[in-house]
Amino acid sequence: QGHTFQASRDYYDKQLKILPRALMHVTDVSIKTTIFGSTYESPIMIAPSAFHRLAHNDGEVATARGATEADCIYTYNWLYSTMPEEEVLKTAGPKFLHVYLTTPSEFLEKILSEAEIKGYRAIVATCDHPTDRVRNTVVPIFDEASKTVDHDLTQCMCMPNMNLKDVVNKSTSGVSGSVTWAHIDSIKKLTQLPIICKGILSPIDAQLAIEHGANGIVVSNHGGRQIDTAPPAIECLEDIVNVVNG
């Protein structure tokens, strides 16, 4: 029903306020940040969304270029990219690699073993996808987005001969309610790269992420498209910051 999506919009539009400070020296302002020992010009990370050719003919390559120009980290979604990975990796700028914990182990092992060689700096694992997504909201979004480009949705993908229904079915076919924190333990053994758990809203889960060796978390409700009636992510941020101590 889109409750989480609407609640998130309402929070930003009506509740979020930024308290200004007076008489602060701002002639030399920097938004640089340090993540896992590396310094970045910006604290912004582009999330691992899918099917970028719905927005631009160059798809994920264009997004990666834009991230480089904006001094942002780009997170590559290997499963639902519309452009070959090697083309994305040709672009400059730091990149993280996104994975689904439901990926068959033989594929996941290969992906993770090659990630560091390819130049990725961290692994982002989606943790908030335990069941099928809210299809009655996803299908209209894809349908509406597909009207904004001058080619069929199937042309936006590296997976030919798929219609909109196929796309939604594929995106949920690997979903498993059996995914647990043990999966984080497993992928920690497969790579030396930092592991980031994406989709954390509960302070309890933030603490569990720490206990299972996660190097970072992304406080996110998946845009409200996975578990409807979840709270706005920014509403959860303060409690989580208190747990992770920073």
C-alpha positions in Angstrom: 0.0 0.0 0.0 3.0 2.3 0.1 2.8 3.2 3.8 6.5 3.3 4.3 7.2 5.2 1.1 4.6 7.9 2.1 5.8 8.0 5.7 9.3 8.6 4.5 8.3 11.4 2.2 6.2 13.0 5.0 9.1 12.9 7.4 11.4 14.7 5.1 8.7 17.2 4.0 7.1 17.9 7.3 9.3 16.8 10.2 13.0 17.0 9.3 14.6 20.2 10.5 18.2 21.3 10.4 19.3 23.4 13.4 21.6 26.2 12.2 24.6 27.5 14.1 25.6 31.2 14.3 29.0 32.8 14.0 30.7 29.8 12.7 33.9 30.1 10.5 32.8 28.7 7.1 35.3 30.1 4.7 37.0 26.7 4.3 34.3 24.0 4.4 35.1 20.4 3.8 32.7 17.4 3.5 35.6 14.9 3.3 35.0 11.7 5.2 37.1 8.6 6.1 35.6 5.1 5.5 37.6 2.0 6.3 40.8 4.0 6.3 40.3 5.7 3.0 39.5 9.3 2.6 36.7 10.4 0.3 35.8 13.8 -1.0 32.1 13.3 -0.2 30.1 11.3 2.4 27.6 10.3 -0.3 27.3 6.8 -1.6 25.1 5.9 -4.5 22.9 3.0 -3.6 22.9 -0.3 -5.7 19.7 0.3 -7.6 18.7 -1.7 -10.8 18.1 -1.1 -14.5 19.7 2.4 -14.9 19.0 2.4 -18.6 15.4 3.3 -17.7 16.9 6.7 -16.9 19.8 7.1 -19.3 20.9 5.3 -22.4 24.4 4.6 -20.9 22.8 3.0 -17.9 25.2 2.2 -15.0 28.2 3.5 -16.9 26.5 7.0 -16.9 25.8 6.6 -13.2 29.4 5.6 -12.4 30.7 8.6 -14.4 28.3 10.9 -12.6 29.5 9.5 -9.2 33.1 10.2 -10.2 32.3 13.8 -11.2 30.5 14.3 -7.9 33.2 12.7 -5.9 30.8 10.0 -4.6 31.1 6.3 -4.0 29.3 4.2 -6.6 27.8 0.8 -5.5 27.5 -1.6 -8.5 24.5 -4.0 -8.5 26.1 -6.9 -10.3 22.8 -8.9 -10.7 20.5 -6.2 -12.2 22.9 -4.0 -14.1 21.9 -3.1 -17.6 25.5 -2.6 -18.7 28.5 -5.1 -18.6 30.5 -4.9 -15.5 33.8 -4.4 -17.4 32.3 -1.2 -18.9 31.4 0.2 -15.5 34.8 -0.7 -14.1 36.5 1.4 -16.8 35.2 4.5 -15.2 37.3 6.3 -12.6 36.2 6.7 -9.0 35.8 4.5 -6.0 33.3 1.6 -6.2 31.7 -0.8 -3.8 30.1 -4.1 -4.9 26.6 -5.1 -4.0 25.5 -8.7 -3.4 22.4 -10.6 -2.4 22.8 -13.1 0.4 20.4 -15.4 -1.5 22.8 -15.8 -4.4 23.7 -19.5 -4.9 26.9 -20.2 -2.9 29.0 -21.2 -5.9 28.3 -17.9 -7.7 28.7 -15.8 -4.5 32.1 -17.3 -3.8 33.3 -16.5 -7.4 31.9 -12.9 -7.2 33.6 -12.3 -3.8 36.9 -13.9 -4.7 37.2 -11.6 -7.8 35.9 -8.4 -6.2 39.2 -7.2 -4.7 41.1 -8.0 -7.9 38.6 -5.9 -9.9 39.2 -2.9 -7.6 36.1 -2.8 -5.5 36.7 -1.4 -2.0 33.9 -3.0 0.0 31.0 -5.4 -0.2 27.5 -4.2 0.4 25.1 -7.0 1.3 21.3 -6.6 1.2 19.9 -7.8 4.5 16.3 -6.6 4.3 14.9 -8.9 1.6 13.5 -11.9 3.6 10.3 -12.4 1.5 8.8 -11.4 -1.8 8.7 -7.7 -2.4 5.5 -5.7 -2.6 4.6 -6.4 -6.2 1.6 -4.2 -6.5 3.8 -1.2 -6.0 6.9 -2.4 -7.9 5.2 -3.3 -11.2 3.6 0.2 -11.6 6.9 1.9 -10.8 8.7 -0.1 -13.5 5.9 0.4 -15.9 5.8 4.1 -15.4 9.6 4.4 -15.6 9.7 2.4 -18.9 7.5 5.1 -20.5 10.2 7.7 -20.0 12.7 6.0 -22.4 12.5 5.5 -26.2 13.2 1.7 -26.0 11.5 -1.4 -24.6 12.4 -2.5 -21.1 14.0 -5.6 -22.4 16.6 -3.4 -24.3 17.6 -2.0 -20.9 19.0 -5.3 -19.7 21.8 -7.8 -20.2 19.1 -10.5 -19.9 17.2 -10.6 -23.2 13.7 -11.9 -24.0 12.3 -10.8 -20.6 9.1 -8.9 -20.1 8.1 -6.8 -17.1 6.5 -9.8 -15.4 9.7 -11.8 -16.0 11.8 -9.0 -14.4 9.7 -9.0 -11.3 9.7 -12.8 -11.0 13.5 -13.0 -11.5 14.1 -10.3 -8.9 12.1 -12.3 -6.3 12.9 -15.9 -7.3 16.0 -16.2 -5.1 14.4 -14.7 -2.1 14.6 -17.0 0.9 13.2 -16.7 4.4 16.1 -18.8 5.7 18.7 -16.1 5.3 20.3 -15.4 8.7 23.3 -13.7 10.3 25.2 -16.9 9.6 25.3 -15.7 6.0 27.3 -12.7 7.1 29.7 -15.0 8.9 30.1 -17.0 5.7 30.8 -14.1 3.3 33.3 -12.7 5.9 35.4 -15.9 5.2 35.3 -15.4 1.4 36.8 -11.9 1.2 39.2 -9.6 2.8 37.1 -6.6 1.8 35.0 -4.7 4.4 31.4 -6.0 4.7 28.5 -3.5 4.9 25.1 -4.7 5.9 22.4 -2.8 4.0 18.8 -2.5 5.3 19.3 -2.1 9.0 16.5 -0.3 10.9 16.6 -1.8 14.4 19.3 -1.0 17.0 19.2 -4.7 17.9 20.2 -5.6 14.3 22.9 -2.9 14.4 24.4 -4.6 17.4 24.1 -8.0 15.8 25.9 -6.7 12.7 28.8 -5.7 14.9 28.8 -9.0 16.7 28.9 -10.9 13.3 31.9 -8.9 12.1 30.2 -6.4 9.8 32.5 -3.4 9.1 29.6 -1.0 8.5 25.8 -0.7 8.0 23.5 1.2 5.8 20.4 2.4 7.6 17.7 1.9 5.0 14.1 0.8 4.5 14.7 -0.1 0.8 12.7 2.8 -0.3 9.6 1.2 1.3 9.5 -1.4 -1.5 10.3 -4.5 0.6 8.6 -4.4 4.0 5.7 -2.0 4.0 4.8 -0.3 7.3 8.5 -0.1 8.3 9.5 3.3 9.7 11.4 6.0 7.8 15.1 5.2 7.9 16.1 8.6 9.1 13.7 8.2 12.1 15.7 5.2 13.2 19.1 6.8 12.8 19.6 8.3 16.2 18.9 5.1 18.1 21.3 3.2 15.8 24.0 5.8 16.2 23.8 5.4 20.0 24.3 1.6 19.6 27.2 1.7 17.2 28.8 4.7 19.0 29.3 6.9 16.0 
